[in-house]
Amino acid sequence: MLGRWRVVCVPNVARARAMRAGIEEALERSGAESPGNDVPLPGLESEQSAATVPLVVRNELAGVLYVESEKPGFFGPSSERLLRVIGGQFATALATLQADREVWQAREI
């Protein structure tokens, strides 16, 4: 199951937005339903590249780290290894915090 969680890099956000707009326009013309609204995320106003990093704890997805840059092409294949390492560190921190919280909750009972 671990193989399905992958780092996804989008080196050119403008191109991805144009492709999405084209798909939405085609859906409207065909009368098909739109897949839904975007979830608004905080971020840079002039985002040019982005990446998502799965945070996996004990073979379960605990969250997703989303990073972005104002520089086109900042995230790409060469940065995937570093992003996996960072994601692993965040996932370990999440697991540690969860374990600490469980210990403190058990003490309060």
N, C-alpha and C positions, 0 to 999 in steps of 0.2 A: 504493500500500500504506500510505502514511503516514496516510491518512484513517481507517483502522480503529482506530488507537490513539488513544483519547480519554481525557480526564480524566473520572473518574466521581465524582460527589459524592453522598453519602448524608446528607441533612440530618437524618434521624430514624432512628437506628440501632435504636431500640426497635421501631419499626414494621416495619423490615426483618427483625428477629429474629422477630417475631410471624408475619410472612408465611412465613418459612422453616419455622417450627415447624408451621404449618398444612399446608404442602406435604409435610413429612416425615410428618406424621400421616396424610395422605391416601395417601401411598405405602405406609405400613405397613398401612393398612386394605385396600388393593387387592392386597397381597402382592408389590408390585414391589420391586425391589432399591433400596436407598439409593445415591445417587451416591458415597458415600464419606465418610470422616472429614474434619473441618476440620483445617487446618494451624494449630497453635497459634502465635500471634504475640505478641510482647511488646507491651504497650500499657497504656493507662489502664484502671483498674478500673471507672470510671464513664463510659465513652465514650458520648457522645450523638450525635455526628456524625463522619463520616469521609470521606476522599477518597483515590483512587488516581490516581497521575500516571505515565504511561508515560515511561520514559527511553530516548529513541531516539537512537542513534548511527549515522551513515552509513546511514540508512533501515533500521536493524535495531533490534529491541527489545533493549536492554542490561539492563533491570531495571525495577522499579516502585517508586516512592516511595509509601509509605502514611503518611498523616497522620490524626490524630484529635484531637477536642476534647471536653471535658466540657460544652460549651455546645451545646444543641440548635440546629440550623439554622446553625451556624457556617460550614459549607462549603455552598455553593450556586452557582447560576449566576453570581453577582457575583464569586465568588472564582476561577472557572475560568481567567480570563486570567492572574492572578497565579500560580496553580499551574502553568500551562503555562510561564511564564517561569522559575520555580524549577526545574521539571523540565528545561528546556533547559540551565540552568546546571549542574545535577547531571550531565546527560548529557555535556556538554562536559568536565567534570572527569573523568568516567570514561574518556572517549576519550583525554584527556591522560595519565592514569595508565597506561592500557594501552600507549600509545606509548612512554612512559618505561620501562615494564617490558620491553618488547620490545628497546629499545636496550640496557638493562643486561644482559639475557640474552644478547644477541649479543656483548657485550664479554667475558662469562665463558667463552665457547667457546674 
